[in-house]
Amino acid sequence: MNSKRVLLLVVVAILAAHWVPSAKLLAAVVETLLIENHHHAHHCTGACCHGLHSGDGSTGTAVSSFVTTGTKWPQNVSGAPVTISYSYNNFLDGGLLDPSGSPLSPSFLRSSAEEALGLWASVSPLHFVEVSDEGGPVVMGNYPNGQYGQIRFHHRYINGPDSPACFEPGANPGTCGAKAKAQAYFPGGGNQAGDVYYDHGDRWREVGTLTEPDVLGATVHELGHSLGLHHTSIPSANMYWIFQRSSGLGTASLHPDDIAGIQAIYGAGVGSVTPLIVIPESSTGLLLLVAASLLSGLRFKRVAAVFRPCPYLP
C-alpha cells in the first residue's frame, strides 16, 4: 500500500473520532477503491458484433432480448463489487443548450448523470465514484493518461439536428433521417473506454422529444454501452436503438430487459453513487478537504489497448 493510501486511511481514522457520518462515507469509498483486481476484461476486436452474448445464453446477434458486448470493467467474480470512477470534462461548461438557446444548468446536468448512474447501481454491484477531471479536452482517438474518471462526460459536435422531415407529425425515425444524439465507448481498452459524449449541435430538453432529446434518457442509454451492453430489439427497453425519452428528473427507470442484461455481465447486487464531497467550513472540513483531495488522486489505471467502438445510433 503506498503512502498516499496510508495517509488517506489515517485521515479517515481521525474523522471517525470527530465526525462519524463523514467517516463512514469516506470509509465506504476507500474500501471499494482499495480492492485489488488483476483480471483483465476481454477486448472487442474486428467487427463489433463479434462475440456478442444474447439473452438466451447463446453467442451471436440477439433478436428479442439484451445483448452484451463481451467487454466489461474488471471484476473478480460475478456479483463482486466493481468501483468505477467518473468525471465531468466539459459537460458542465454551458455547451449543451435548450431549445431557446440557453445553457442547461450544471446542477441539472449533474442530477441527470447521477440519476442515470444510480439506476444501473440499484440493480448491480457497481459503485460509481466522482473524481476531478484535469486531463485536458477530450479529443477523437485515444488520448494521454491524466487525472480524470474512467467514464468521462463531455460534449462535442457529432452530426447536428435531425433532418426537417423528422419534425413532421408521425415521422418514422428509421427513415426520416434521424441522427445520433449521444454516443459512448464500450469498456475494455484505451482511455476512451466508457466515455459518454453528447452532440452540442442538437438542442436538449428536460422532457425529451424524438428530435430534441433529454439528457437523462440519453445518459441512461449511453451508460448501458459504457458498462458493456449493446442494443436490444425490445422497443420499450432503454437499450433499444432509440433511447427512451424521460419526463424529467426522477422519471427514468430500467426495463426488465436492461436489468437482465446488466446482471448477466456483473451479477445481481446493489451499488452506489458517490459525488465529490461538499466540504463544510470547520476544522473537520479541513480534514475532509485533505481526504477528498487524496481520494480524487486515486484513479484506476486503464488498460493500454487499441479499441475502436461501433458508432451508436440515438
C-alpha positions as semicolon CSV with decimal commas, in nm:
position;residue;x (nm);y (nm);z (nm)
1;M;0,000;0,000;0,000
2;N;0,154;0,335;-0,099
3;S;0,197;0,637;0,128
4;K;-0,100;0,825;-0,025
5;R;-0,337;0,541;0,064
6;V;-0,192;0,512;0,416
7;L;-0,239;0,886;0,471
8;L;-0,595;0,865;0,344
9;L;-0,675;0,587;0,591
10;V;-0,521;0,795;0,873
11;V;-0,747;1,088;0,783
12;V;-1,049;0,859;0,788
13;A;-0,947;0,729;1,130
14;I;-0,922;1,084;1,265
15;L;-1,262;1,167;1,121
16;A;-1,407;0,866;1,297
17;A;-1,331;1,033;1,627
18;H;-1,473;1,370;1,528
19;W;-1,748;1,328;1,271
20;V;-1,884;0,978;1,237
21;P;-2,121;1,027;0,939
22;S;-1,844;1,163;0,719
23;A;-1,603;0,893;0,831
24;K;-1,849;0,625;0,734
25;L;-1,897;0,778;0,391
26;L;-1,526;0,809;0,323
27;A;-1,450;0,464;0,465
28;A;-1,705;0,305;0,235
29;V;-1,548;0,475;-0,066
30;V;-1,195;0,387;0,044
31;E;-1,291;0,024;0,100
32;T;-1,411;-0,017;-0,257
33;L;-1,122;0,184;-0,403
34;L;-0,860;-0,034;-0,233
35;I;-0,996;-0,358;-0,379
36;E;-0,714;-0,515;-0,581
37;N;-0,817;-0,663;-0,911
38;H;-0,570;-0,813;-1,158
39;H;-0,817;-0,962;-1,406
40;H;-0,846;-0,801;-1,747
41;A;-1,167;-0,774;-1,947
42;H;-1,182;-0,916;-2,297
43;H;-1,143;-0,665;-2,575
44;C;-1,370;-0,628;-2,875
45;T;-1,171;-0,678;-3,192
46;G;-1,278;-0,659;-3,553
47;A;-1,649;-0,618;-3,613
48;C;-1,832;-0,500;-3,303
49;C;-2,088;-0,779;-3,335
50;H;-1,812;-1,032;-3,271
51;G;-1,862;-1,236;-2,955
52;L;-2,192;-1,080;-2,853
53;H;-2,393;-1,257;-2,585
54;S;-2,769;-1,279;-2,623
55;G;-3,026;-1,311;-2,350
56;D;-3,095;-1,677;-2,419
57;G;-2,737;-1,771;-2,339
58;S;-2,621;-1,817;-2,697
59;T;-2,347;-1,632;-2,879
60;G;-2,445;-1,416;-3,174
61;T;-2,675;-1,129;-3,251
62;A;-2,976;-1,125;-3,020
63;V;-3,317;-1,096;-3,184
64;S;-3,551;-1,033;-2,895
65;S;-3,350;-0,961;-2,579
66;F;-3,048;-0,788;-2,433
67;V;-2,709;-0,818;-2,599
68;T;-2,375;-0,781;-2,422
69;T;-2,059;-0,671;-2,599
70;G;-1,822;-0,923;-2,443
71;T;-1,633;-0,644;-2,265
72;K;-1,673;-0,526;-1,906
73;W;-1,498;-0,342;-1,625
74;P;-1,264;-0,570;-1,426
75;Q;-1,440;-0,786;-1,167
76;N;-1,307;-1,078;-0,963
77;V;-1,624;-1,286;-0,980
78;S;-1,985;-1,220;-1,077
79;G;-2,157;-1,027;-0,800
80;A;-1,834;-0,886;-0,656
81;P;-1,822;-0,507;-0,611
82;V;-1,684;-0,303;-0,900
83;T;-1,571;0,056;-0,845
84;I;-1,577;0,283;-1,149
85;S;-1,464;0,645;-1,133
86;Y;-1,637;0,913;-1,337
87;S;-1,572;1,279;-1,408
88;Y;-1,710;1,576;-1,596
89;N;-1,484;1,704;-1,870
90;N;-1,659;1,994;-2,048
91;F;-2,005;1,855;-1,968
92;L;-2,094;2,136;-1,725
93;D;-1,949;2,433;-1,915
94;G;-2,272;2,554;-2,077
95;G;-2,211;2,399;-2,417
96;L;-2,536;2,200;-2,413
97;L;-2,829;2,428;-2,498
98;D;-3,205;2,406;-2,459
99;P;-3,442;2,486;-2,749
100;S;-3,431;2,857;-2,663
101;G;-3,053;2,862;-2,690
102;S;-2,994;2,893;-2,314
103;P;-2,733;2,672;-2,148
104;L;-2,854;2,380;-1,939
105;S;-2,758;2,439;-1,577
106;P;-2,469;2,243;-1,424
107;S;-2,693;2,131;-1,136
108;F;-2,946;1,986;-1,379
109;L;-2,675;1,807;-1,578
110;R;-2,517;1,667;-1,262
111;S;-2,853;1,547;-1,134
112;S;-2,927;1,379;-1,467
113;A;-2,594;1,196;-1,468
114;E;-2,624;1,092;-1,103
115;E;-2,978;0,962;-1,151
116;A;-2,871;0,758;-1,453
117;L;-2,571;0,616;-1,269
118;G;-2,794;0,540;-0,972
119;L;-3,036;0,338;-1,184
120;W;-2,764;0,099;-1,300
121;A;-2,616;0,085;-0,949
122;S;-2,955;-0,002;-0,799
123;V;-2,959;-0,347;-0,962
124;S;-2,589;-0,438;-0,986
125;P;-2,277;-0,422;-0,764
126;L;-2,142;-0,112;-0,940
127;H;-2,002;0,168;-0,725
128;F;-1,958;0,495;-0,913
129;V;-1,721;0,749;-0,756
130;E;-1,679;1,100;-0,893
131;V;-1,326;1,237;-0,926
132;S;-1,197;1,567;-1,059
133;D;-1,127;1,600;-1,430
134;E;-0,797;1,771;-1,503
135;G;-0,691;1,573;-1,807
136;G;-0,742;1,837;-2,073
137;P;-1,001;1,830;-2,351
138;V;-1,129;1,503;-2,488
139;V;-1,030;1,454;-2,850
140;M;-1,115;1,195;-3,111
141;G;-0,881;0,898;-3,090
142;N;-0,711;0,776;-2,776
143;Y;-0,571;1,046;-2,550
144;P;-0,291;1,057;-2,290
145;N;-0,320;0,944;-1,930
146;G;-0,422;1,211;-1,682
147;Q;-0,635;1,291;-1,380
148;Y;-0,991;1,203;-1,481
149;G;-1,253;0,937;-1,437
150;Q;-1,276;0,607;-1,616
151;I;-1,607;0,735;-1,751
152;R;-1,583;1,097;-1,871
153;F;-1,890;1,302;-1,959
154;H;-1,837;1,561;-2,229
155;H;-1,993;1,720;-2,535
156;R;-1,874;1,763;-2,892
157;Y;-2,026;1,803;-3,234
158;I;-2,146;1,470;-3,376
159;N;-2,381;1,540;-3,666
160;G;-2,624;1,813;-3,561
161;P;-3,005;1,820;-3,562
162;D;-3,228;1,568;-3,737
163;S;-3,342;1,638;-4,090
164;P;-3,656;1,856;-4,120
165;A;-3,867;1,552;-4,213
166;C;-3,820;1,414;-3,860
167;F;-4,002;1,715;-3,714
168;E;-4,319;1,628;-3,904
169;P;-4,603;1,460;-3,708
170;G;-4,583;1,082;-3,726
171;A;-4,230;1,084;-3,868
172;N;-4,052;0,746;-3,869
173;P;-3,705;0,786;-3,712
174;G;-3,583;0,489;-3,913
175;T;-3,650;0,661;-4,244
176;C;-3,678;1,038;-4,184
177;G;-3,306;1,099;-4,136
178;A;-3,275;1,083;-3,757
179;K;-2,920;1,132;-3,633
180;A;-2,717;1,032;-3,330
181;K;-2,779;1,243;-3,020
182;A;-2,512;1,097;-2,796
183;Q;-2,253;0,822;-2,814
184;A;-2,044;0,607;-2,580
185;Y;-1,750;0,371;-2,587
186;F;-1,761;0,012;-2,468
187;P;-1,542;-0,080;-2,168
188;G;-1,211;-0,254;-2,216
189;G;-0,914;-0,078;-2,377
190;G;-0,780;0,272;-2,429
191;N;-0,853;0,587;-2,231
192;Q;-1,174;0,648;-2,425
193;A;-1,328;0,327;-2,292
194;G;-1,652;0,409;-2,111
195;D;-1,663;0,775;-2,215
196;V;-2,003;0,932;-2,289
197;Y;-2,046;1,236;-2,511
198;Y;-2,341;1,442;-2,628
199;D;-2,396;1,629;-2,953
200;H;-2,387;2,003;-2,882
201;G;-2,524;2,053;-3,231
202;D;-2,861;1,934;-3,100
203;R;-3,096;2,112;-2,860
204;W;-3,169;1,936;-2,532
205;R;-3,475;1,932;-2,308
206;E;-3,568;1,829;-1,955
207;V;-3,869;1,647;-2,103
208;G;-3,740;1,481;-2,417
209;T;-3,893;1,452;-2,762
210;L;-3,778;1,245;-3,057
211;T;-3,596;1,533;-3,222
212;E;-3,496;1,727;-2,907
213;P;-3,394;1,465;-2,651
214;D;-3,349;1,484;-2,276
215;V;-3,014;1,440;-2,106
216;L;-3,145;1,187;-1,853
217;G;-3,282;0,942;-2,111
218;A;-2,969;0,971;-2,324
219;T;-2,741;0,915;-2,025
220;V;-2,922;0,602;-1,907
221;H;-2,886;0,455;-2,256
222;E;-2,524;0,554;-2,316
223;L;-2,413;0,432;-1,974
224;G;-2,553;0,094;-2,072
225;H;-2,298;0,094;-2,356
226;S;-2,026;0,219;-2,119
227;L;-2,093;-0,080;-1,895
228;G;-2,097;-0,341;-2,171
229;L;-2,447;-0,357;-2,319
230;H;-2,528;-0,339;-2,689
231;H;-2,866;-0,255;-2,841
232;T;-3,168;-0,472;-2,772
233;S;-3,461;-0,532;-3,005
234;I;-3,722;-0,455;-2,737
235;P;-3,862;-0,106;-2,816
236;S;-3,964;-0,029;-2,456
237;A;-3,617;-0,103;-2,313
238;N;-3,363;0,171;-2,252
239;M;-3,110;-0,013;-2,465
240;Y;-3,327;-0,004;-2,777
241;W;-3,153;0,188;-3,056
242;I;-3,395;0,477;-2,997
243;F;-3,346;0,550;-2,629
244;Q;-3,640;0,614;-2,401
245;R;-3,721;0,982;-2,350
246;S;-3,785;1,077;-1,987
247;S;-4,034;1,325;-1,847
248;G;-3,779;1,499;-1,630
249;L;-3,564;1,423;-1,329
250;G;-3,697;1,137;-1,119
251;T;-3,891;0,974;-1,403
252;A;-3,638;0,735;-1,556
253;S;-3,647;0,362;-1,485
254;L;-3,488;0,041;-1,608
255;H;-3,679;-0,212;-1,816
256;P;-3,657;-0,580;-1,707
257;D;-3,450;-0,644;-2,021
258;D;-3,200;-0,376;-1,914
259;I;-3,178;-0,532;-1,568
260;A;-3,131;-0,882;-1,703
261;G;-2,857;-0,753;-1,932
262;I;-2,651;-0,570;-1,670
263;Q;-2,686;-0,860;-1,426
264;A;-2,568;-1,102;-1,693
265;I;-2,246;-0,901;-1,704
266;Y;-2,183;-0,816;-1,338
267;G;-2,430;-1,023;-1,139
268;A;-2,707;-0,901;-0,910
269;G;-2,637;-0,661;-0,628
270;V;-2,670;-0,305;-0,509
271;G;-2,406;-0,044;-0,575
272;S;-2,378;0,328;-0,506
273;V;-2,306;0,673;-0,649
274;T;-2,064;0,898;-0,463
275;P;-2,036;1,256;-0,595
276;L;-1,745;1,472;-0,487
277;I;-1,788;1,566;-0,121
278;V;-1,916;1,913;-0,027
279;I;-1,671;2,050;0,227
280;P;-1,816;2,217;0,543
281;E;-1,645;2,524;0,691
282;S;-1,487;2,375;1,004
283;S;-1,171;2,211;1,127
284;T;-1,329;1,880;1,044
285;G;-1,396;2,020;0,699
286;L;-1,022;2,075;0,656
287;L;-0,963;1,706;0,721
288;L;-1,235;1,621;0,470
289;L;-1,068;1,851;0,218
290;V;-0,743;1,658;0,254
291;A;-0,927;1,326;0,227
292;A;-1,124;1,436;-0,079
293;S;-0,807;1,561;-0,245
294;L;-0,635;1,230;-0,186
295;L;-0,941;1,040;-0,295
296;S;-0,958;1,229;-0,624
297;G;-0,600;1,127;-0,689
298;L;-0,683;0,758;-0,671
299;R;-0,762;0,656;-1,023
300;F;-0,783;0,316;-1,179
301;K;-0,526;0,255;-1,448
302;R;-0,688;0,199;-1,783
303;V;-0,584;-0,096;-1,997
304;A;-0,348;0,024;-2,267
305;A;-0,504;-0,143;-2,568
306;V;-0,636;-0,024;-2,901
307;F;-1,014;-0,008;-2,901
308;R;-1,247;0,128;-3,165
309;P;-1,616;0,128;-3,074
310;C;-1,907;0,093;-3,309
311;P;-2,094;0,413;-3,390
312;Y;-2,412;0,419;-3,189
313;L;-2,743;0,541;-3,321
314;P;-2,960;0,760;-3,095
